[in-house]
Every structure is written in C-alpha cells, then in structure tokens.
C-alpha cells in the first residue's frame, strides 16, 4: 500500500510538473495522436483535443512528418517551424521520443521565438543598411580626394571639390552620430533617473538656434508654446526630438514655406506639433517615413545632408517614454508631424529649478544627431 501511495504521489508530481511547464508541451502516442497538452499549450492553441493527429491539429506537414520520423527512429529532433496562432509565429520544436514499456510515445516542446527571429532579421537588415549608407559618403569622399591629387586641376575646380569633400564628411559624421544614438537608446534599459524636461523651453531655444538654417533655405519659422510642458525626457533628448522635427521641416518644406512649432498640454499629455506648408509627402510614402533610412526623396535627402534616421529617432524616443509619433501630409499642401508625451507632474519649486536648467541649455551647443542620453 505504501509503495502504491508513493507511486501515485510520484505520478502526480510528474503530471503537475508537466502541467506548469513554461513552454508549450504535448504528449503524443506512437501514431502521433495527442494524449495530453499542458496549460500553456491549451492557452496558445485552444483547438487542441485528445486524439487529434499532429497534422490535423496544426496543418503543418513538416511538423507532422518529423514527429512520425522521431517516433519511428526513437531519435531526438530539433528544428524551427512556423505555426498559425494569433498570427503566423515561429517556434523552436524539440521532439523527445521515449518508451513506456512496449509503447512508443513522444514529448513535443514548442518555444515561441518569433520576437527573437524578428529582432535578428531587423538587426541584420539594419547592419546591411548601415554598411550601405556608410559606403556611399566614403566612396564619394575617396573619389574627391583622389581627384584632388591631380596637380593640373585648376584652383576653382579644386575649391569646388574641397567643398564637396567637406559636405560628404559632414554627412558621414551626422550618420555615425545618429547610429550611435540609436544604439545607445536600444542598449539602455529602463528610463533615465534624471529624466525630466520642459519641452516648451527646448522648443524656444532650439527654434532660435535653427533660424540661420531656416534663413539659408528661405523658410520662415515661428513657435507658440504653453509653459511648463514637463515630459519624462532628459534635456538632451528633448532637444534632439525638437531639432530633428524642425530641421526636417526646414530642409524639406522648400523655399518660401513656413514652419510652425506648437506645444500644448491636454488630457495628461504634452503635444509637440511641427507643421509646414511646403511640398508635402505622397500618400503612398507617408506610412514609411518613421522607418530607418527611409527617404521619400533620396536624391534631395542626399543633397541636403539627411541621414534617414531623424524621424526614426523621434519615434523611438516617443514610444520608449510612453508616447507616440504620428504624421499627416497632403502632397502640395504641407506636412504635420506630432509627438505626444506623458505630462510629468512637478511641484512649483522643482519646476522653477528645472526650467532654469532648460533655459540654460543654449550655453552648450548640441546637434540633433549627437549621441548620448
């Protein structure tokens, strides 16, 4: 009796452990029919029922075939497969066949690797894009330097080549700065402990700094801010967001355009809205403008020194701090890019102290593509 009790207790422990495994786990018989599925499996694949075949359950021939082969050869198998549940997802599958007396069975364990696979694909694509983007200015710079080695080049041509070489080096510097900033954002977990800044103060300082750039492009600048627009961004991040949006509007609106920057507080959020009445963005391109290295007009972007990362950085910062970035545009009628960030509550004394620091930011020049938090 004691032995039977111990056996039942052991079986209950095994059954309990199987039930609470933190991965999808299923037991199948020698014919590949489902004997049982643990809680995670039932939650993820609500259609599972005892007696179902693997092919019937998942409609995946590779999975069914490899289960059959593992059972026949009594050999462990590991592979990846894509299954449909809440969309098409990638799973790492481990099939462990075993015997209970003369009967063959198998344990099938599925680990969802969709996010990891997507991250690897994104990382691979990013590295490929970075390589291409870096190669372009480097190739141009090398060609210009080789041309400048010509002793018979006249002075006017030489000066023109020197200016172009300087432009290419500036593009390269800006691109590297943006890449480093994005990398640092992704590598840093959590939110900065000293994060809090007045977005209104950041707008006032940054717009004034950009007036010479606007004059150069023939664009009129204006701003209208609501004071004490405190956000969880660090001062540096606030400046980067504002600079990227305003500078982008200046460069792409076109000569004769007007750019308005507005900060408002509403429903617990701070809204930063940058609007121009310039050329606008074609409707088919609008959904892509926050993607890394995406340029609606590649040739113009290259001429103006754009890196293709400015709006991606804005979106990344916004979402990391619980906000969002959106854009609306109509070709020929201008573009509006808006950022919404949570409003940070501050006491009066804290507000004054932080506002003072925000107003002193102009003492330290800062490029929108500079790296750092």
C-alpha positions in Angstrom: 0.0 0.0 0.0 2.8 2.4 0.9 4.5 1.6 -2.4 1.3 2.3 -4.3 0.9 5.6 -2.4 4.5 6.6 -3.3 3.9 5.7 -6.9 0.7 7.7 -7.1 2.5 10.7 -5.4 5.3 10.4 -7.9 2.9 10.3 -10.8 1.1 13.3 -9.5 4.3 15.2 -9.3 5.2 14.4 -12.8 1.8 15.3 -14.0 1.9 18.6 -12.1 5.3 19.5 -13.4 4.2 18.8 -17.0 1.1 21.0 -16.5 3.0 24.0 -15.3 6.0 23.9 -17.8 6.6 27.5 -19.0 6.6 26.3 -22.7 4.0 24.6 -24.9 4.3 20.9 -24.2 2.3 17.9 -25.6 2.5 14.2 -25.4 1.6 12.0 -28.4 1.3 8.3 -28.9 3.0 6.0 -31.4 0.6 7.1 -34.1 1.3 10.8 -33.4 -2.1 11.4 -31.8 -2.4 13.8 -28.9 -2.5 12.2 -25.4 -2.4 15.4 -23.4 -1.4 19.1 -23.6 -0.2 21.3 -20.8 -1.8 24.5 -19.7 0.5 26.7 -21.9 -0.4 24.6 -24.9 -4.1 24.8 -24.3 -3.9 28.6 -23.9 -1.9 29.1 -27.0 -3.7 26.5 -29.2 -7.3 26.4 -27.9 -8.3 24.0 -30.6 -6.3 21.0 -29.2 -8.2 17.9 -28.3 -7.1 14.5 -27.2 -6.9 12.0 -30.1 -6.1 14.7 -32.7 -3.3 13.9 -35.1 -0.4 16.4 -35.4 -1.3 17.2 -39.0 -5.0 17.6 -38.2 -4.2 20.0 -35.3 -1.6 22.2 -36.9 -1.9 21.7 -40.7 1.8 21.6 -40.9 3.3 18.8 -42.9 6.9 19.2 -41.8 6.0 19.1 -38.1 3.8 16.0 -38.6 6.4 14.2 -40.7 9.2 14.9 -38.3 7.1 13.7 -35.3 6.5 10.4 -37.2 10.2 10.0 -38.1 11.3 10.7 -34.5 8.8 8.1 -33.2 9.9 5.5 -35.7 13.7 6.1 -35.2 13.4 6.9 -31.4 15.7 9.8 -32.1 15.5 13.4 -30.7 14.8 16.1 -33.3 15.1 19.9 -33.1 14.1 22.4 -35.7 12.1 25.6 -36.4 8.6 25.8 -37.8 6.0 28.5 -38.4 2.5 27.8 -37.0 -0.6 29.8 -37.1 -2.0 31.0 -33.7 -2.6 34.7 -33.1 -0.9 35.2 -36.5 1.9 33.3 -38.1 4.6 32.7 -35.4 7.9 30.9 -35.3 8.5 28.1 -32.9 11.6 26.1 -31.9 10.5 22.5 -31.7 12.1 19.7 -29.7 10.7 16.2 -30.2 11.8 13.7 -27.5 10.7 10.1 -28.2 10.6 7.6 -25.3 9.1 4.2 -24.4 6.6 3.3 -21.7 7.1 -0.5 -21.6 6.5 -1.6 -25.2 4.6 1.6 -26.2 6.3 4.4 -28.0 5.4 8.0 -27.1 7.0 11.4 -27.6 7.1 14.7 -25.8 6.8 17.7 -28.2 8.0 21.0 -26.7 7.5 24.3 -28.6 9.2 27.6 -27.7 8.0 30.8 -29.3 11.0 32.5 -30.9 9.0 35.0 -33.0 10.4 38.1 -31.4 14.0 36.8 -31.4 13.8 35.9 -35.0 12.2 39.2 -35.9 14.9 41.0 -33.9 17.7 39.1 -35.7 16.1 39.9 -39.1 15.8 43.6 -38.1 19.4 43.6 -36.8 20.7 42.0 -40.0 18.8 44.5 -42.1 20.0 47.4 -40.0 23.6 46.3 -40.3 23.2 45.9 -44.1 21.6 49.4 -44.4 24.3 50.9 -42.2 27.0 49.4 -44.4 25.4 50.7 -47.5 24.8 54.2 -46.0 28.4 54.5 -44.8 29.8 53.2 -48.0 28.1 56.0 -50.1 29.7 59.0 -48.5 33.0 57.1 -48.1 33.1 56.3 -51.8 32.3 59.9 -52.7 34.9 61.2 -50.3 37.6 58.8 -51.6 36.8 59.8 -55.2 37.1 63.5 -54.4 40.4 63.1 -52.6 41.8 61.1 -55.5 40.7 63.8 -57.9 42.3 66.5 -55.7 45.7 64.7 -56.1 45.7 65.9 -59.8 48.4 68.6 -60.0 46.9 70.0 -63.2 43.5 70.8 -61.5 42.6 74.5 -61.7 42.0 76.4 -58.5 38.3 76.9 -59.0 37.7 73.2 -59.5 39.9 72.3 -56.6 37.9 74.6 -54.3 34.6 73.1 -55.5 35.9 69.6 -54.8 37.1 70.6 -51.3 33.6 72.0 -50.5 32.0 68.7 -51.7 34.5 66.7 -49.7 33.6 68.7 -46.6 29.9 68.1 -47.3 30.5 64.3 -47.6 32.5 64.2 -44.3 29.7 66.1 -42.6 27.1 63.6 -43.9 29.3 60.8 -42.5 29.7 62.5 -39.1 25.9 63.0 -38.9 25.2 59.4 -39.9 27.6 58.0 -37.3 26.2 60.2 -34.6 22.6 59.1 -35.4 23.6 55.4 -35.5 25.4 55.7 -32.1 22.5 57.5 -30.6 20.0 54.8 -31.7 22.4 52.1 -30.5 22.7 53.7 -27.1 18.9 54.1 -26.8 18.4 50.4 -27.6 21.2 49.2 -25.3 20.0 51.2 -22.2 17.3 49.6 -20.2 14.6 51.5 -18.3 14.2 55.2 -18.2 16.9 57.7 -17.1 16.7 58.6 -13.4 17.3 62.3 -14.1 14.8 62.4 -17.0 12.5 65.5 -16.9 12.5 68.5 -19.1 10.3 71.3 -20.2 9.5 70.7 -23.9 8.4 74.4 -24.3 11.8 75.6 -23.2 13.5 73.1 -25.5 11.4 74.5 -28.4 12.2 78.1 -27.6 15.9 77.5 -27.5 16.1 75.1 -30.5 14.0 77.2 -32.9 16.2 80.2 -32.3 19.3 78.2 -32.9 17.8 77.0 -36.2 16.9 80.4 -37.6 20.1 80.7 -39.6 19.4 77.3 -41.2 15.9 78.4 -42.0 17.1 81.7 -43.5 19.6 79.8 -45.6 16.7 77.6 -47.0 14.3 80.5 -47.3 11.8 79.1 -44.7 10.0 81.3 -42.1 10.0 79.9 -38.6 7.5 80.5 -35.7 6.7 78.9 -32.4 3.8 79.0 -29.9 4.4 77.2 -26.6 2.4 76.6 -23.5 4.8 76.9 -20.4 5.7 74.1 -18.0 5.2 71.4 -20.6 7.2 68.9 -18.5 8.0 65.5 -20.0 10.0 62.4 -18.8 12.6 63.1 -21.5 16.1 64.2 -20.5 17.0 67.7 -21.7 19.3 66.3 -24.4 16.5 64.0 -25.7 14.0 66.9 -25.7 16.4 69.0 -27.8 17.1 66.1 -30.2 13.4 65.5 -30.8 12.7 69.2 -31.4 15.7 69.7 -33.6 15.1 66.6 -35.7 11.4 67.7 -36.4 12.1 71.4 -37.0 15.3 70.8 -39.1 13.5 68.2 -41.1 10.6 70.6 -41.8 13.0 73.4 -42.8 15.0 71.2 -45.2 12.1 69.5 -47.0 9.4 72.2 -47.0 11.1 74.1 -49.8 12.0 77.8 -50.3 9.1 80.2 -49.4 7.5 77.8 -47.0 6.6 78.4 -43.4 7.2 76.1 -40.4 5.2 76.4 -37.2 6.1 74.6 -33.9 3.4 74.4 -31.3 3.5 72.9 -27.8 0.2 72.2 -25.9 -0.8 70.4 -22.8 -4.0 68.4 -23.0 -5.5 65.3 -21.2 -2.3 64.5 -19.3 -0.1 64.7 -22.4 2.3 67.2 -23.9 1.8 67.6 -27.7 4.7 68.9 -29.8 3.4 69.6 -33.3 5.6 70.8 -36.2 3.7 71.9 -39.3 4.9 73.2 -42.7 3.0 74.4 -45.8 5.6 73.0 -48.2 5.7 70.3 -50.8 4.1 67.6 -48.6 4.6 63.8 -48.8 3.0 61.4 -51.3 0.3 59.3 -49.6 2.0 56.0 -50.6 5.2 57.1 -48.8 3.6 58.5 -45.6 3.4 55.2 -43.7 7.1 54.6 -44.1 8.6 57.9 -43.0 9.4 56.7 -39.5 11.4 53.7 -40.8 15.1 53.7 -40.5 17.0 55.1 -43.6 13.7 55.7 -45.4 13.8 58.7 -47.6 10.7 60.0 -49.6 13.1 61.8 -51.9 16.5 60.1 -51.8 18.3 62.4 -54.1 17.1 65.5 -52.3 17.9 64.0 -48.9 21.5 63.3 -50.0 21.8 66.8 -51.3 20.5 68.3 -48.1 22.7 66.0 -45.9 19.9 63.9 -44.4 20.8 60.6 -42.7 17.4 59.0 -43.0 17.4 58.4 -39.2 15.9 61.6 -37.8 12.2 60.6 -37.7 13.1 57.1 -36.6 14.9 58.5 -33.6 11.9 60.7 -32.8 9.6 57.7 -32.9 11.9 55.6 -30.9 12.2 58.2 -28.1 8.5 58.9 -28.1 7.5 55.3 -27.7 10.1 54.5 -25.2 8.7 57.1 -22.8 5.1 56.0 -23.2 4.2 58.4 -26.1 3.7 58.2 -29.8 4.7 60.0 -33.0 2.4 60.5 -35.9 2.4 62.3 -39.3 -0.2 63.6 -41.7 0.5 65.1 -45.1 -1.1 66.1 -48.3 1.1 66.4 -51.4 1.4 70.1 -52.3 -0.2 71.3 -49.0 2.4 70.6 -46.4 3.2 68.1 -43.6 2.5 67.9 -39.8 4.5 65.7 -37.5 3.2 65.4 -33.9 4.7 63.9 -30.8 2.6 63.1 -27.7 4.4 62.5 -24.4 3.1 62.0 -20.9 2.9 65.1 -18.8 5.2 65.0 -15.8 3.8 66.4 -12.6 6.2 68.8 -10.8 5.9 71.0 -7.7 6.4 74.7 -8.1 10.0 74.7 -6.7 11.0 71.8 -8.9 9.5 73.4 -11.9 11.5 76.6 -11.4 14.7 74.7 -10.9 14.3 72.5 -13.9 13.1 75.4 -16.1 16.2 77.3 -15.2 18.3 74.4 -16.3 16.3 74.1 -19.5 16.7 77.8 -20.3 20.4 77.5 -19.9 20.7 74.7 -22.5 21.6 77.2 -25.2 25.0 77.6 -23.4 26.1 74.1 -24.7 25.7 73.6 -28.5 24.1 70.3 -29.3 23.5 68.7 -32.7 20.2 66.8 -33.2 22.2 63.8 -34.3 24.6 63.8 -31.3 24.9 60.5 -29.4 24.1 60.2 -25.7 21.3 60.2 -23.3 
